[in-house]
Amino acid sequence: MKYILLTIVLLTITLTNTGSKNLGYDKNLVDIASTKYNGNKYETIMMSRKGERVKAKYFAAKDVNNNSVYQRYKQWAVGKNIILVSSGTYMDNSFSPVGITIDNGVIVNKSLENFDGLVIVYATGGIAVSNIKDGNLSINCDGGNKTYDVKKPYDRINFMNCAVEVGATVFQTHLLVFKNDIKVGQSNSSQTQRERRFLAACKDENGVVHHFVINSPGNCSLYECTKRVKELLINGKDMEEVVFMINLDTGAQDVFKVYDADGSENTLIKGTQDLSIAANLLVYYYE
């Protein structure tokens, strides 16, 4: 009886710890580095999508019960092996998401903004980015890929219905690089000299997809930082193609937490704001 009781106690402790502690991830799939390239400092988190063990999750807004993004993240993160958490894309003065936004299959904002990048985060943990100007946004639903031109109202409605059906999360942001081409110009982008953060998906010489979150702490314009980071990915990280690169917010909600392979928080690479203030969150985790 004592042995049975001890076993139950130990099992309870194990389950409690599993639910409250970040358990870590396979360090062969994640590389965290502070890098100097062409005289500029960068902090890079490179995550291999090989085997699809590394996954993405996006919290776009409060839920229907008025739970904040932070509250939702805390509840979801129990027992998860978190790699990083970052502020996501743009919000208005009321902390509501700007542009088309669907959160885990719930429509939050139907308005199309003048941002070329439309990001789909699937419930399965994958990310796809489309150039809205191309008019050929593809989404997997109804047992196959559907293609829409979201500039057209009828297609936009059908696309959103499709995203709802598959429980996808969708948001808009600036598309900086697409299929190796820089899409932001020197004259039509922010000239503000500031720190920047980017999300990029790249392919290596073997066709393996790697996702990068890159901190560029040095001050530069959006175009100049985009150009430098693309060069870093191609020449410094030996990537064959930058499939897409989008902008992440480092303004009013500069939230950024990174975890090492043993599950402990990395104290050297971090944002300036507390996680609790985030209006939206991009999360990478290992499963």
Backbone torsions as a table, in degrees:
resi	resn	phi	psi	omega
1	MET	NA	-42.3	178.6
2	LYS	-61.7	-40.7	-179.5
3	TYR	-63.3	-42.4	179.2
4	ILE	-63.2	-43.7	179.9
5	LEU	-62.4	-43.7	179.2
6	LEU	-62.4	-40.2	179.2
7	THR	-61.9	-42.9	179.3
8	ILE	-64.1	-42.1	179.3
9	VAL	-62.6	-46.4	179.6
10	LEU	-63.0	-40.7	178.5
11	LEU	-63.4	-40.7	178.6
12	THR	-62.8	-43.6	178.6
13	ILE	-62.0	-43.0	-179.4
14	THR	-61.7	-45.9	-179.8
15	LEU	-64.7	-38.5	178.9
16	THR	-63.7	-44.7	-179.8
17	ASN	-65.5	-39.4	179.5
18	THR	-61.8	-35.9	-178.4
19	GLY	-77.9	-15.5	-173.0
20	SER	-116.7	-12.5	-173.9
21	LYS	-116.4	138.1	172.6
22	ASN	-70.2	119.4	-170.8
23	LEU	-86.8	-7.8	178.1
24	GLY	95.6	-171.6	-173.9
25	TYR	-153.9	172.8	178.5
26	ASP	-74.7	111.8	-176.1
27	LYS	-68.7	-11.7	175.2
28	ASN	-72.6	-16.7	-178.4
29	LEU	-102.6	-9.4	-176.3
30	VAL	-133.2	130.6	177.5
31	ASP	-126.0	121.1	178.7
32	ILE	-108.0	127.0	-174.6
33	ALA	-147.3	147.1	165.6
34	SER	-103.2	123.1	-168.6
35	THR	-127.4	142.2	168.3
36	LYS	-111.2	128.2	-179.7
37	TYR	-139.3	125.0	-176.9
38	ASN	51.0	38.9	175.7
39	GLY	82.6	-0.4	-179.2
40	ASN	-111.2	142.5	-178.5
41	LYS	-92.1	139.3	177.1
42	TYR	-138.1	152.4	170.3
43	GLU	-117.0	121.1	-172.9
44	THR	-123.4	137.1	170.7
45	ILE	-118.1	109.1	-178.6
46	MET	-102.5	125.2	-175.3
47	MET	-125.9	118.5	179.3
48	SER	-77.7	134.8	176.0
49	ARG	-92.4	8.9	178.2
50	LYS	-60.8	126.0	-177.8
51	GLY	78.5	-4.1	177.9
52	GLU	54.2	35.8	175.5
53	ARG	-82.2	-28.9	176.2
54	VAL	-90.0	126.1	-174.0
55	LYS	-130.5	160.9	179.5
56	ALA	-115.7	150.6	175.0
57	LYS	-141.7	141.9	-179.7
58	TYR	-130.0	130.8	174.4
59	PHE	-107.3	111.6	-169.8
60	ALA	-93.9	-24.3	-173.1
61	ALA	-168.1	176.7	170.9
62	LYS	-60.3	154.2	178.2
63	ASP	-90.2	-177.9	-175.2
64	VAL	-65.7	-18.4	177.2
65	ASN	-95.2	11.0	178.0
66	ASN	68.8	19.1	172.1
67	ASN	-71.2	133.4	-178.6
68	SER	-69.0	164.5	175.9
69	VAL	-56.9	-42.1	179.5
70	TYR	-62.8	-44.9	178.4
71	GLN	-62.5	-42.7	178.9
72	ARG	-62.7	-43.7	179.7
73	TYR	-61.8	-45.5	-178.1
74	LYS	-60.7	-42.4	179.3
75	GLN	-66.1	-42.9	-178.0
76	TRP	-69.3	-35.3	-170.5
77	ALA	-75.0	-10.7	-179.3
78	VAL	-59.8	122.8	179.1
79	GLY	80.8	-0.2	179.8
80	LYS	-89.0	151.1	177.0
81	ASN	-96.9	91.3	-172.4
82	ILE	-80.8	134.4	175.1
83	ILE	-96.5	-49.5	178.0
84	LEU	-156.3	157.9	174.3
85	VAL	-133.5	130.0	-178.2
86	SER	-138.4	148.0	167.7
87	SER	-57.3	149.5	-174.7
88	GLY	-99.5	-116.3	-173.4
89	THR	-109.5	-161.4	-163.8
90	TYR	-76.5	153.6	176.7
91	MET	-136.0	160.3	177.5
92	ASP	-92.7	-171.2	-175.5
93	ASN	-66.4	-18.8	177.8
94	SER	-97.5	13.4	178.5
95	PHE	65.3	25.8	174.9
96	SER	-96.9	147.7	-178.5
97	PRO	-66.2	143.8	-180.0
98	VAL	-98.1	135.2	179.0
99	GLY	88.8	177.5	179.2
100	ILE	-54.1	125.0	-179.5
101	THR	-140.6	126.4	173.6
102	ILE	-129.8	128.4	-175.0
103	ASP	-114.4	105.0	177.6
104	ASN	53.3	41.9	177.8
105	GLY	88.6	2.3	178.9
106	VAL	-110.1	123.2	-178.7
107	ILE	-72.5	125.7	-179.2
108	VAL	-107.8	-41.6	-178.2
109	ASN	-144.7	126.0	-178.9
110	LYS	-96.5	-5.7	-172.3
111	SER	-80.0	131.9	176.6
112	LEU	-86.4	121.6	178.6
113	GLU	-97.8	171.4	-177.6
114	ASN	-86.2	50.4	172.8
115	PHE	-115.3	133.1	-174.4
116	ASP	-77.9	-20.2	-175.5
117	GLY	-93.1	126.4	173.1
118	LEU	-119.1	120.5	-172.0
119	VAL	-106.4	131.9	174.9
120	ILE	-115.6	120.5	173.5
121	VAL	-106.6	110.3	-176.7
122	TYR	-76.7	154.4	178.0
123	ALA	-60.4	-21.8	179.6
124	THR	-80.4	-6.9	177.3
125	GLY	102.1	-0.9	177.6
126	GLY	-88.5	160.3	177.9
127	ILE	-126.9	135.8	172.8
128	ALA	-129.8	142.4	179.4
129	VAL	-125.9	136.0	-179.7
130	SER	-120.4	147.5	171.7
131	ASN	-89.0	108.7	-175.0
132	ILE	-57.1	-34.2	-179.4
133	LYS	-60.0	-29.2	-177.8
134	ASP	-72.5	-22.1	177.0
135	GLY	68.9	24.4	-177.3
136	ASN	-133.8	45.2	-179.7
137	LEU	-63.6	129.0	-177.0
138	SER	-112.3	135.1	176.7
139	ILE	-140.0	143.9	-177.1
140	ASN	-91.5	108.7	175.4
141	CYS	-157.2	165.9	-177.3
142	ASP	56.6	32.4	176.7
143	GLY	79.9	10.9	178.4
144	GLY	-170.5	177.8	179.8
145	ASN	-80.7	133.2	174.3
146	LYS	-113.8	143.4	-178.8
147	THR	-117.9	133.8	-176.6
148	TYR	-136.2	152.1	169.6
149	ASP	-107.8	97.9	-171.5
150	VAL	-72.5	-4.4	172.6
151	LYS	-70.7	-23.1	178.9
152	LYS	-91.9	127.0	-175.1
153	PRO	-53.6	-42.7	-177.6
154	TYR	-64.7	-44.7	177.9
155	ASP	-64.3	-37.7	-178.6
156	ARG	-62.8	-42.7	178.3
157	ILE	-62.8	-45.1	180.0
158	ASN	-65.1	-38.2	177.3
159	PHE	-62.1	-46.6	-178.6
160	MET	-64.1	-38.7	176.2
161	ASN	-62.0	-39.0	178.7
162	CYS	-64.2	-44.2	179.8
163	ALA	-63.9	-37.7	177.1
164	VAL	-63.2	-43.0	-177.3
165	GLU	-59.3	-39.2	-176.1
166	VAL	-96.8	5.7	177.8
167	GLY	67.0	31.5	-177.8
168	ALA	-79.9	161.8	171.5
169	THR	-114.2	132.7	-173.1
170	VAL	-132.6	137.7	172.4
171	PHE	-151.3	160.7	178.7
172	GLN	-104.5	149.4	174.8
173	THR	-161.9	175.2	176.3
174	HIS	-69.8	129.2	174.9
175	LEU	-91.8	113.8	-172.8
176	LEU	-94.7	-41.4	177.0
177	VAL	-136.5	138.5	177.7
178	PHE	-143.1	120.0	-179.3
179	LYS	51.8	48.6	175.8
180	ASN	75.6	-4.2	179.3
181	ASP	-99.0	130.0	174.6
182	ILE	-71.6	126.6	-174.5
183	LYS	-104.3	-7.7	179.0
184	VAL	-104.6	136.9	-177.4
185	GLY	-99.1	163.1	179.9
186	GLN	-68.8	-32.1	-174.4
187	SER	-93.1	-16.7	-174.9
188	ASN	-116.1	25.9	178.8
189	SER	-134.5	169.8	-176.3
190	SER	-60.4	126.8	177.4
191	GLN	-91.8	-1.5	-178.9
192	THR	-60.6	130.2	177.8
193	GLN	-85.9	111.8	-176.1
194	ARG	-158.6	171.8	174.3
195	GLU	-70.8	154.1	-177.1
196	ARG	-136.3	158.9	173.7
197	ARG	-140.2	138.2	-175.5
198	PHE	-131.6	153.5	168.3
199	LEU	-115.5	126.8	-179.4
200	ALA	-132.0	146.3	169.7
201	ALA	-116.3	130.9	-176.2
202	CYS	-133.2	160.0	172.3
203	LYS	-115.0	137.2	175.6
204	ASP	-88.8	-174.6	-174.9
205	GLU	-65.8	-17.2	178.4
206	ASN	-98.1	5.1	179.8
207	GLY	82.8	4.8	178.7
208	VAL	-75.7	134.1	-179.4
209	VAL	-87.0	133.2	175.6
210	HIS	-124.2	134.6	173.2
211	HIS	-99.4	137.7	179.2
212	PHE	-122.1	137.1	160.8
213	VAL	-112.1	123.3	-173.6
214	ILE	-120.3	122.3	171.2
215	ASN	-92.2	128.6	173.6
216	SER	-116.4	89.1	-172.0
217	PRO	-71.5	-19.6	178.0
218	GLY	-74.1	148.5	-177.8
219	ASN	-75.3	128.4	173.8
220	CYS	-160.9	163.0	177.7
221	SER	-70.4	164.9	-179.4
222	LEU	-61.3	-43.5	-179.5
223	TYR	-64.8	-46.6	-176.5
224	GLU	-64.4	-41.4	178.0
225	CYS	-65.0	-40.4	178.4
226	THR	-59.6	-47.3	-179.3
227	LYS	-61.3	-45.1	-178.3
228	ARG	-65.2	-43.1	-176.4
229	VAL	-70.6	-35.9	175.0
230	LYS	-60.5	-42.6	177.7
231	GLU	-63.1	-39.5	177.2
232	LEU	-59.9	-45.0	-177.4
233	LEU	-67.0	-42.7	-176.9
234	ILE	-75.9	-47.5	-173.5
235	ASN	-96.8	-37.1	-177.8
236	GLY	-83.8	-30.8	-178.5
237	LYS	-110.5	3.6	174.4
238	ASP	59.6	39.4	175.1
239	MET	-88.8	142.0	179.8
240	GLU	-79.7	-35.1	-176.0
241	GLU	-147.4	135.5	167.6
242	VAL	-91.5	103.0	-176.6
243	VAL	-66.2	-45.7	172.6
244	PHE	-155.7	155.3	170.0
245	MET	-142.6	129.7	-178.7
246	ILE	-125.5	164.6	-178.0
247	ASN	-90.6	139.7	171.9
248	LEU	-114.3	149.6	-172.5
249	ASP	-76.4	126.3	171.9
250	THR	-121.4	22.1	-178.2
251	GLY	-89.9	-113.1	-175.1
252	ALA	-65.3	-22.1	-179.4
253	GLN	-123.9	60.3	179.9
254	ASP	-77.7	76.2	179.8
255	VAL	-101.8	129.9	178.3
256	PHE	-158.7	117.9	175.2
257	LYS	-128.0	135.9	179.9
258	VAL	-126.1	141.0	-179.2
259	TYR	-118.4	141.0	176.7
260	ASP	-79.4	172.8	-172.8
261	ALA	-63.2	-24.3	179.8
262	ASP	-86.3	3.1	178.1
263	GLY	93.4	-5.1	-179.7
264	SER	-83.0	151.8	-179.0
265	GLU	-73.8	134.0	175.9
266	ASN	-77.6	118.0	-174.6
267	THR	-88.1	-7.0	-176.9
268	LEU	-94.1	-28.3	-179.2
269	ILE	-114.1	109.6	-175.8
270	LYS	-161.0	160.9	176.7
271	GLY	-84.6	-178.0	-177.0
272	THR	-98.1	-13.3	-175.4
273	GLN	-114.3	154.1	178.7
274	ASP	-73.4	147.8	-178.6
275	LEU	-55.7	-30.6	-173.3
276	SER	-67.3	-17.3	-177.2
277	ILE	-91.4	-4.1	-172.6
278	ALA	-65.6	133.5	175.4
279	ALA	-88.0	-19.2	174.2
280	ASN	-156.5	156.3	-175.6
281	LEU	-142.3	134.0	169.7
282	LEU	-101.8	128.3	-178.0
283	VAL	-125.5	136.7	167.5
284	TYR	-113.9	137.6	-177.9
285	TYR	-143.6	165.3	-177.2
286	TYR	-113.2	135.2	-177.7
287	GLU	-137.6	NA	NA
